[in-house]
Amino acid sequence: DEAEIRRGKPTIASRWGNDIAVLFGDCLFAQALTLAASFPTPEVCREVASATNTVCSGEILQMRHCGDFSLSRDRYFKVLEMKTGELFALSCSLSAFISPDGARQREALRQFGLAFGTAYQIYDDCLDVFGSEQSAGKSLGTDLAKGKLTLPVLLAWDRSNEKDRARLEKMVREWRPEHSRKMLELLVKHDTLAGSRDVLRQYLDKARNAIQSLGPARVSQSGLLGLTGFLAVQADSLGGAPDLSS
């Protein structure tokens, strides 16, 4: 996404360009497949390959809907599930698969990962417009720069009158960094952070419900529940309406 900062450090693309960044990503993917192939069963490789296909398909679907304000809420959530949700689901599912007694919990853990990963992406979408680069440790505003319609923007569209919709659409289609302040004003006006948090909490509830069958005494369940609580706190830490008076 041509971000310059990730995890508080310059990205590979910002230091050496997109060509090297893409090739380096290919190397990492090849290494992941090598590790997956090291297991005594081909099931791990098949799962990793299938998830990769789903993630790439989700990315294509999102790219096709860039700047498309007819994008339905259901389609938006489907994209999140196919991308971030699928990666979390794969991690949770395979952890059960390679555990000696985890086969019975595999589907429950997969559903946890799918819901939790979707909730995390909603948080990340909010961070992109309501966070600060200093605290986030990464470049923000990259979604809007690419024309990607995230939940805060879709909520603003749903809640806007004709005039605000025209402003919103024009800013997204002709995005420039100086539009950031006006976009933020619209998102705050229509209380989209609170609305996005509500949806995020619904997915966290879905994630918690998915692992109820694991039993309250299981260490794995307590750790996963702790993750849901941590993400909820992170979402709440985005705070209320930012100061737009300066």
Solvent accessible surface area in square Angstrom, and as a share of the most:
residue,aa,sasa,rsa
1,D,82,0.43
2,E,113,0.50
3,A,6,0.05
4,E,115,0.51
5,I,59,0.30
6,R,75,0.27
7,R,210,0.77
8,G,51,0.49
9,K,141,0.60
10,P,75,0.47
11,T,21,0.12
12,I,53,0.27
13,A,25,0.20
14,S,58,0.37
15,R,148,0.54
16,W,138,0.49
17,G,30,0.29
18,N,78,0.40
19,D,115,0.60
20,I,88,0.45
21,A,27,0.21
22,V,96,0.55
23,L,113,0.56
24,F,94,0.39
25,G,34,0.33
26,D,79,0.41
27,C,82,0.49
28,L,103,0.51
29,F,85,0.35
30,A,57,0.44
31,Q,95,0.42
32,A,43,0.33
33,L,57,0.29
34,T,86,0.50
35,L,105,0.52
36,A,5,0.04
37,A,68,0.52
38,S,87,0.56
39,F,78,0.33
40,P,139,0.88
41,T,43,0.25
42,P,83,0.52
43,E,41,0.18
44,V,5,0.03
45,C,37,0.22
46,R,139,0.51
47,E,48,0.22
48,V,21,0.12
49,A,53,0.41
50,S,67,0.43
51,A,2,0.02
52,T,39,0.23
53,N,102,0.52
54,T,36,0.21
55,V,34,0.19
56,C,70,0.42
57,S,42,0.27
58,G,0,0.00
59,E,56,0.25
60,I,105,0.53
61,L,29,0.15
62,Q,26,0.12
63,M,119,0.53
64,R,189,0.69
65,H,37,0.16
66,C,51,0.31
67,G,8,0.08
68,D,41,0.21
69,F,17,0.07
70,S,95,0.61
71,L,22,0.11
72,S,59,0.38
73,R,80,0.29
74,D,117,0.61
75,R,101,0.37
76,Y,5,0.02
77,F,28,0.12
78,K,101,0.43
79,V,5,0.03
80,L,4,0.02
81,E,40,0.18
82,M,34,0.15
83,K,36,0.15
84,T,20,0.12
85,G,0,0.00
86,E,16,0.07
87,L,91,0.45
88,F,63,0.26
89,A,0,0.00
90,L,22,0.11
91,S,72,0.47
92,C,19,0.11
93,S,4,0.02
94,L,25,0.12
95,S,58,0.37
96,A,2,0.02
97,F,65,0.27
98,I,94,0.48
99,S,40,0.26
100,P,146,0.92
101,D,81,0.42
102,G,5,0.05
103,A,83,0.64
104,R,203,0.74
105,Q,24,0.11
106,R,53,0.19
107,E,106,0.48
108,A,18,0.14
109,L,20,0.10
110,R,65,0.24
111,Q,67,0.30
112,F,2,0.01
113,G,0,0.00
114,L,37,0.18
115,A,3,0.02
116,F,15,0.06
117,G,0,0.00
118,T,0,0.00
119,A,0,0.00
120,Y,83,0.32
121,Q,37,0.16
122,I,0,0.00
123,Y,22,0.09
124,D,27,0.14
125,D,5,0.02
126,C,4,0.02
127,L,18,0.09
128,D,11,0.06
129,V,23,0.13
130,F,23,0.09
131,G,26,0.25
132,S,57,0.37
133,E,96,0.43
134,Q,175,0.78
135,S,93,0.60
136,A,27,0.21
137,G,15,0.14
138,K,31,0.13
139,S,15,0.10
140,L,31,0.15
141,G,20,0.20
142,T,18,0.10
143,D,27,0.14
144,L,7,0.04
145,A,63,0.49
146,K,83,0.35
147,G,10,0.10
148,K,31,0.13
149,L,7,0.04
150,T,6,0.04
151,L,0,0.00
152,P,0,0.00
153,V,0,0.00
154,L,6,0.03
155,L,9,0.05
156,A,0,0.00
157,W,42,0.15
158,D,74,0.38
159,R,110,0.40
160,S,14,0.09
161,N,90,0.46
162,E,151,0.68
163,K,149,0.63
164,D,4,0.02
165,R,83,0.30
166,A,62,0.48
167,R,86,0.31
168,L,0,0.00
169,E,51,0.23
170,K,123,0.52
171,M,13,0.06
172,V,7,0.04
173,R,141,0.51
174,E,85,0.38
175,W,45,0.16
176,R,119,0.43
177,P,107,0.67
178,E,111,0.50
179,H,20,0.09
180,S,58,0.37
181,R,108,0.39
182,K,110,0.47
183,M,3,0.01
184,L,34,0.17
185,E,60,0.27
186,L,3,0.01
187,L,0,0.00
188,V,41,0.23
189,K,125,0.53
190,H,24,0.11
191,D,86,0.44
192,T,0,0.00
193,L,12,0.06
194,A,36,0.28
195,G,10,0.09
196,S,0,0.00
197,R,34,0.13
198,D,73,0.38
199,V,21,0.12
200,L,3,0.01
201,R,100,0.37
202,Q,117,0.52
203,Y,30,0.11
204,L,1,0.00
205,D,72,0.37
206,K,110,0.47
207,A,0,0.00
208,R,67,0.25
209,N,104,0.53
210,A,24,0.18
211,I,0,0.00
212,Q,105,0.47
213,S,95,0.62
214,L,10,0.05
215,G,20,0.20
216,P,128,0.80
217,A,100,0.77
218,R,90,0.33
219,V,130,0.75
220,S,53,0.34
221,Q,7,0.03
222,S,65,0.42
223,G,44,0.42
224,L,28,0.14
225,L,60,0.30
226,G,43,0.42
227,L,83,0.41
228,T,0,0.00
229,G,31,0.30
230,F,126,0.52
231,L,6,0.03
232,A,22,0.17
233,V,93,0.53
234,Q,56,0.25
235,A,4,0.03
236,D,70,0.36
237,S,79,0.51
238,L,29,0.14
239,G,29,0.28
240,G,60,0.58
241,A,76,0.59
242,P,48,0.30
243,D,112,0.58
244,L,43,0.21
245,S,100,0.64
246,S,116,0.75
